[in-house]
Amino acid sequence: MRILILGGDGYLGWPTAMHFSAQGDDVMVVDNFSKRRIEMEDGIEPLKPIATLHRRVVRWQEVSGREIHLRVGDLLNHRFIYGLLQEFQPDGIVHYAEQPSAPYSMQGREKAVFTQHNNVVGNLNLLFAIKKHCPEAHLVKLGTMGEYGTPNIDIEEGYLEIEHKGRKDLLPFPKQPGSFYHLSKVHDSHNIMFACRVWGLGATDLNQGVVYGIDTNETRLHPELRTSFHYDAIFGTVVNRFCVQAVAGVPLTVYGQGGQTRGFLNIRDTLQCVELALRHSAEPGEFRVFNQFTEVLSVAAIAHMVKHAAESLGMQVTINHLDNPRVELEDHYYNPVCTRLRDLGLQPRLLSDELLENMLQYIENARDRINLSTIPPTITWKI
């Protein structure tokens, strides 16, 4: 397949590009490096240094003998994305190219507007470019389970059959997003659904849970092929953050009671899910929604799992409960459905002591690079 990876410099984008290239697919990566600019603005950086995307593409060819094409550009420039699709003519498009942080989007008006403008308009430009230059290409869009919120009913995969005043219909599942970032994802979903219905495009919306993990088969081949591992309060997901805190010898910071329950998956399973979606394409006019996670865990449960794994390695770990900077339920029902990817063959890797111990040992080797000042939450939902 000819596969276009938008956001190919990112935590998920770069491993995805190598994963498909290793299988012989013709891969192109695109990025405008906005996440690296945010890192510089906010004084944060990955745990270990990350080579430039240009350098990583060169190193990948040296290590694997396979070429990954690289283009630098912004989805907000519609001429750029039109020209790119006309040139490359992808069979599949994996769309990661959005501002990915809920806390960043809640810093204030400027960051909220940037997040919505960047994500929603960039996605719209992409849809129009697909319609014009490669309408048969399959779009795989990385959404988020955060679109749903925490409703007091089971979360179905994208749609809900309802009965109202004696009539039934299958409608998009009600959304209760928890940040301006999550709201941008809801807008994306609606716009893609509309494009599929009206223009006949085929798309899969992967409503992904919280991702954790450090490496994949390809990132381990050379230090310059590693992907970014964040542990800060803006880009660091909770498992990664807790593991870094355990190694640094500071208390694990649980927001509020820790009863917040979410879907989680390993970075390797993200690649598996994206591949399953691409290899089993949506039909023209079809807008599919897959809930993408492998297990459901509470924040408090994760903290205790990290504590147990760290103590088995001789580390002393304590857990602190902070005032929750977010506006969210901490005691709630949460039962999301995840069947469609499993039906396609998803083989989950569950969070285990062995996996956590491997992460902790990796972090230990970079202990001197941990910047503790970036971990405490400084962004609150109520201004």
N, C-alpha and C positions, 0 to 999 in steps of 0.2 A: 504494500500500500504506500501511497504518497501521503505522509502525515505531517501536518502543520501544528507545531506546539507554540501557542501564544503564551507569553510569560515564561519563556524557556530558561531564564536565569534564576528562577525561584527555587524554593525548598522542594516543591513537587515537580516543577517544570523540567529542571535539568535531569533528574533521575528518569523521568518519563521519556525524555528525548533519547537518552542512552539505552534505555530498555528496548525501545522499538528499533533503534539503529542496530543493536546487537542481534536482533532477529532478522535483519536484512531489509527492513523497511527503509524507504527513502524519506529522510526526516529533515525538516527545516525548523529552526528555532527563531523566535522573534521576541525582542524585548526593548523597552525604552529605559530600563534601569531606574524607574521611579522608586522602587523599594530601597535601592541602595542610597538614593538621595534622602529618603525619609530616615534611614539609619544615620546618615551624617547629620541631618537636622536635629534629631533627638538624642544623639550621642550614644547610640547602641550599635553593637556589632555581633556577628555570630561567634560562637565559642571558639572555633578555629578559623583562621583566615581562609577566605574563599578566593580562588583565582578569578580573573576576569572571564567573562563568557567567551571572549575571543581566544584566550589562552586555553580554556577548557576544551573548546572545539578542536584546537590543534592537538592537544594532548590526547584526546579521544581517538583521533585518527592515527596517532603514533602507537597507541596501545592496542587498538582494535583493528586497524586497517580499514575502518569504515569512515565515511565522510558524513558530517552533519552540516547542512547549509545554515548560514547565519545571516539574518537581516536585523538591522537596528531601526526601529521606528515606533510610532505611537498610533494606537487605534483611534485616537481623537482626530488624527489626520486622515480623513476619508480617502484622499487621493493615494496615500501610502498603501492602505489595506486593499483598495480596489486594484492597484497595480500589482500588489503581491499575489493576490488570488488569481489574477489574469495570467501571471507568469508561472506560478507553481502548480496550479490546477490540482489541489489536494483531493484525495479520496475521503480523508477524515481530518477534522480540525478539533484539537483539544484546547479549550479556552480557559487558561488560568490567569489571563492578563488583567487582573483587577487589584485594587487596593484591598488587602485581605484581613485587616485588623479592625475588630469591633472597638477596642479602646481608642485607637487612633481616630476613628470616626466620631468619637464622643468628646474630643478635646475642646470643641467649640464650633462656632459657625463656620469658620474657614475650612476646617478639616472635614466637617460634615458635608459642606458643599462640594469640596474637592472629591470626596469619596463618591457621592452620588453622580456628579458630572462625569468623572473619570469612568466609573463602572457602567453606568446606564447608557451614556452617549457612545462610549467605545463599543459596547455590545450592539447598539443599534447600527453603528457604522458597519460592523462586521456582518450583521444580518443583511443589510442592503448590498454589501459586496458579494456575499454568497449568492443572493438572488440574481445579481447581474452576471457574475463570471463563473460560478460553479454550483448551480442550484441542486445538483445531485450529490454534492459533498455532504457527509454526515457530520453534524456538529455535536460534539460532546462537551457540555458546559459544566464546569465545577460549581455547583450550588452549595447549599449548606443545610444541615438539619435545623440550624437556627432560624430558618424561615418559619418553621411551624410554631416555635415557642414551646410552651408546656401545657397543652390543653388537657382537660380532665376526661378525655376520651382517647382510645387507641389512635395512634398516628398512622394512617394508611400511606401507601406509596403514591403521593401526588394527587390522588382523586378520592372522593368520598361519595358513595351512593346515599342520597337522602330522599325522604318522603315528606312532602309538605302539602297539606290540604288535599290528600288523596292522590297526589301525583308524585312520580319518582323521576329522578335525574341523576346522572353522574357528573359531579361538579368538581372543580379544583378544591383541594383541601383548604379550609380556612387558615390564613397565615396570621401569626402574632409575633413578628420579629422583635428582637430585643435590643437593637441598636440601629444607627443610621447605616452602618455597613450591611447588616442583615436586611434592612429595608431595600437597599440597592439590589440585593439578590432577588428579592421578591419582584421588583420591577423587571429585572432581567427575565425571570421565569415567565411573567405575563407577556412580555414582548416576544420572546421566542415562541411561546404557545400561539400567539397571534400570527406570527410569520409562518408557522407550520400550517395553520388552518387556512390562511388566506393565500399564501404563495406556494404551498405544497412542499416546503422544506422538510427534511427529516432531522430530528434532534433528540438527544438524550440529556436530561437534566440529572446530574448526579448530586443528590442532596447528601453531602458528605458530613460525617461526624468529625470529632476532634482528632487530628492526626498527631501521632507521636513517633519517635524513632530517629535513628541516626544515619543508617546506611542501607544500601541495596547491594545486589551482586556487583553492579557496575561501579558504584561509588568507591568500593573497596579496592579497585584495581590500581589506583594511584592517588597520592595525596591531593593532587590538583584536580581530581575528579569528584572530590567530596562535595556534598550539598550543604547549604547553610543550616546550622543548628542554633536556633534562638531560644533563650531562656528568660528574656526580659519581660516586663509587664505589658509590652505593646505587641510583640510578635511571638513571644514564647508561650506555647500551649502548656496546659497544666502538668502533664506527666513530665515533659522535658524540664519545666521549671522546678518541680519538686526534686527531681534527680540531681540537678545542679545545687540546689540548696542543701541536700543531704551530703554531697561531697564537700561543699564549702563549710559544713559544720554550723550552719545557721538554721533556725527553726523553719519548718515547712509552713508556708503562709496559706492557710485555708480561709477563703472569704466567707464570713458568716458562719452558719452552722455546718456547712459542707454537705448539706443534703441535696444540693443541685445535682441532678442526674442527667447524663447525656450519653449519646452514642460515641464510641471510640474505635479507632482502627490504627494499625501499624502502617508506616509509610510504604512498606512492601505490599500491603494489601491494597493501598491506593493504586499502585501500578497494576495490580491484578484486576481491579475493578475497571479501570480505564480500558485495559486491553479487552476485557470481556464485552464492554460496551461497544468498542470499535469493531471488533471481529464479528459482532452480531448486530448489524446496523439497524437503526430505525427505518421504517418504510417511508416513502414520500408522503408528506402530509401528517406524519405521526409525531407527536410530542410525548416521549416516554419520560417517566420519572422513576428513578431508582433511589431508594434510601440506602446510603452507602456507609455502613458501619459493621463491626463484627461483634461488639458486645456493649452492654449498657452498664455504666458504673457511676457511682456518686463520687464527688470530689473528696469527701471524707474517706471513702473506701480506698481511693487511689493513694491518698496520703499514708494510710496504714500499710498498704502494699509496698510502697517505696520505703517506708520505715523498716519493715520486716526484711526486705532484700538488702538494704544498706547495713542493717545490724548484723546480718549473716556475713558481711565482709569486714566486720570489726568497726563500723562507724557508729557513732552515738547520734541519735536523731530524736528531736523533739518536734511537736506539732503545736503551732499557735493559731488561734482563731482571730482574724482581724474583722473590724467592721467592714461589711460588704460594700465596696465602692460602686457596685452595679445595682440596678433596680430589677430584681428577679426573685421568683419564689424559691425558697430554700427547703420547703417541705411540700412536695407535689407528686402527683401521679405522672408516670412517664412510661409508656409502652408503645414504642414505635415498631412498625412492621418492616421486616427486611427479608423479602423472599425472592425477588426477581433476580438479583445477582447470584444468590445461592442456586437458583434454578439453572443459571447459566454455567455453574461450576465453581463458584467462589469457594476456596479452601482457606478458612480464616486462621490467622495466627493470633492467639489470645495473649493478653498481657499476663506474664508469668514471672516467677522469681528469676528464672534463668535469663529471660530477656532483660529484665530490670538490672540484674547484676552485670550483664554485658554493657548496658548503657552507663552504669555507674563507673565501671572500669575505664571506659572510653573517656568519660568526663574527668576522671582522676588524672589521666595523662595530660590534661590541659588545665589543671587546677589553677595554675598561676595566671591564667587569662580570664578567670571569672571576675566580672565587675559587679560586685554586690549592690552598688548604688542603683543599678537599672532594674532590680527585681521588685522592690516595693511598689505597690500601685500608687500612681500620682494623678490618675484621671478618674474622676467620679461622674456618674450618670446624671446626678443632680447638681447643676451649676449654681 
